[in-house]
């Protein structure tokens, strides 16, 4: 009978094909198991490490589930007021034009309370990168209706489903800002399968590397699940996302450099 | 040779911040202070000192741009007038919670609501007592001349970084718009990025291998830790109250009656003191220069000397509450104010003082 390798033997350097980026801290993620935030964090930090940008990066965390992003990202970070991350990032980038500056925001933060800041940061063509995690719900506050909540979708504040006659329509803010001349690269991705994770990472790489071209704002939306807020298992929520979110928020590049 | 110019108050503080080595200004137009942004734009600050000037989409965006720049260790500021300052309260509270230094300017106009574009002092409570949420204070400087508008730019940044606190210059439409001569001083160089790292090691300038990551946040979900954060903030405010009080005594040494007034009202009362002395009334003026920290101890001393105090404000009676707290019932303290953008005249306030404290037969407490 052949020798069954122990864990320590498997972890020998010659067997290592992947390790967690050193730009994630050792703090346990506060996100629900099954949520896409952890993968999104990991991808952004991986790219920053691979591009050797840690010393040049200033991140802006939002209000929402990712309010504690700075606990997990091993970089200098500022926590912004609800919706104001684009203004905060503008202040940093204008004063440090050579730094890499990004915001990480959810749909309530970016597309409801911060709509004005979002539109204008894009319209000014600020040379920052915006990561937008869209799960169609207010996760942290307990599953209330978001600007991106789908029609008829049930939430804590639309318990009988989002009635578009009285509650309006889901806001396709990514398509909206892609129309502004100040945006340079706009892409929508997801992180729910290995293939999608790879595509998302490529988009994140572009959104980060394009910043130093100073040609405008780069924007990556990640359509994500919220299994807790949607009251589903992680697997169910991923299936529901594919069947319901993707038709309304189709994946792929929306604006690419000419 | 001295560099003396005739300037508007708003222009003077704009020139003042350039010369104080300000790195960034973020603002939104509003009367009666739009000259600040206009002056900075016209002066090509980027070419002159490297200072960034940006017109934001709102006062809310302005204050959060200030937050971002301040959290990265830069000398940054915004300016506005009353309705715009109301919009900024969220950001000011966040800067209080994160102890970020910055310079703010409120060229006060009459309220509430859109009110008027004429001068007023009705934002005292909002500024001095904390207009945003949470227990916090700002250092509040009250200029009474165009020269002080200029001087308080540099002083404001010094105090802001000395204590890691927001400094508000609480001006008004009259001081902002009127022209006086101003003596300018030498250009203070802007800090280099290397200097910023030394002066503000807490700032988010990019994590280098030699230090842990810097995080600027006002959030701590652990109530025990959050209470400690708040207690430490209060200690800082107490220290500022003990060390940074500024005021001006005008003919106070032999005064039997006292005006207490700041900003434009102090200028009016200064003239009223002269008129009073001509009438044989021994009247003086205590002019608070810092509204927080308030000259409480000085007023308590004067309360043992004078027979009465009249707080003159272009408000319905806001600072008078702090005067009464300082005097603690030792002598009568009355208030006189004009509202809605009306400025009182010197003989008007002198007559009120006489009526309240001297013509005893006709004495009627002035009601708000």
Contacts between the chains, C-beta under 8 A, distances in Angstrom:
chain1	res1	chain2	res2	distance
A	54	B	206	7.5
A	54	B	207	5.7
A	55	B	206	4.7
A	55	B	207	6.3
A	55	B	208	4.9
A	55	B	209	7.7
A	56	B	206	5.1
A	57	B	206	6.1
A	57	B	207	7.5
A	58	B	72	6.5
A	58	B	204	5.0
A	58	B	205	7.5
A	58	B	206	6.3
A	60	B	68	7.3
A	61	B	217	7.7
A	67	B	219	6.4
A	68	B	219	7.6
A	70	B	213	7.7
A	70	B	215	4.7
A	70	B	217	6.5
A	74	B	207	7.0
A	74	B	213	5.7
A	75	B	206	7.8
A	75	B	207	5.3
A	75	B	213	5.9
A	76	B	204	3.8
A	76	B	205	6.7
A	76	B	206	5.6
A	76	B	207	4.9
A	76	B	213	5.5
A	76	B	214	4.7
A	76	B	215	7.4
A	77	B	204	6.6
A	77	B	213	7.1
A	77	B	214	7.9
A	77	B	215	5.4
A	77	B	216	7.4
A	77	B	217	8.0
A	78	B	67	7.5
A	78	B	68	6.5
A	78	B	71	4.6
A	78	B	72	7.8
A	78	B	204	5.6
A	78	B	215	7.7
A	78	B	216	4.4
A	78	B	217	7.5
A	79	B	98	7.8
A	79	B	215	7.3
A	79	B	216	6.4
A	79	B	217	3.6
A	79	B	218	6.9
A	79	B	219	6.0
A	80	B	64	6.7
A	80	B	67	7.3
A	80	B	68	7.9
A	80	B	94	8.0
A	81	B	64	6.4
A	81	B	67	7.7
A	81	B	90	5.6
A	81	B	91	6.5
A	81	B	94	5.0
A	84	B	60	7.0
A	84	B	61	7.4
A	84	B	64	3.9
A	84	B	67	7.6
A	84	B	90	7.9
A	84	B	91	7.2
A	87	B	56	7.1
A	87	B	60	7.4
A	87	B	61	4.2
A	87	B	62	7.8
A	87	B	64	3.7
A	87	B	65	5.0
A	87	B	67	7.8
A	87	B	68	7.0
A	88	B	64	5.1
A	88	B	65	7.1
A	88	B	67	5.4
A	88	B	68	3.7
A	88	B	71	7.6
A	89	B	68	6.2
A	90	B	26	7.9
A	90	B	54	7.4
A	90	B	56	7.9
A	90	B	61	7.6
A	90	B	65	5.2
A	90	B	68	6.6
A	91	B	24	6.9
A	91	B	26	6.4
A	91	B	64	7.0
A	91	B	65	3.6
A	91	B	66	6.3
A	91	B	67	6.5
A	91	B	68	2.8
A	91	B	69	4.0
A	91	B	70	7.8
A	91	B	72	7.7
A	91	B	76	6.9
A	92	B	68	4.3
A	92	B	69	6.6
A	92	B	71	7.5
A	92	B	72	5.1
A	92	B	204	7.6
A	94	B	24	6.4
A	94	B	52	4.9
A	94	B	54	6.0
A	94	B	65	7.5
A	94	B	69	7.4
A	95	B	23	5.7
A	95	B	24	5.3
A	95	B	52	6.1
A	95	B	68	8.0
A	95	B	69	4.9
A	95	B	72	6.2
A	95	B	74	4.8
A	95	B	76	7.4
A	96	B	72	6.2
A	96	B	193	8.0
A	96	B	205	7.5
A	99	B	205	8.0
A	99	B	206	6.1
A	116	B	57	6.1
A	116	B	58	6.3
A	116	B	60	7.6
A	116	B	61	7.1
A	117	B	57	7.5
A	117	B	60	7.7
A	117	B	61	5.6
A	117	B	64	7.4
A	120	B	56	7.7
A	120	B	57	4.0
A	120	B	61	6.7
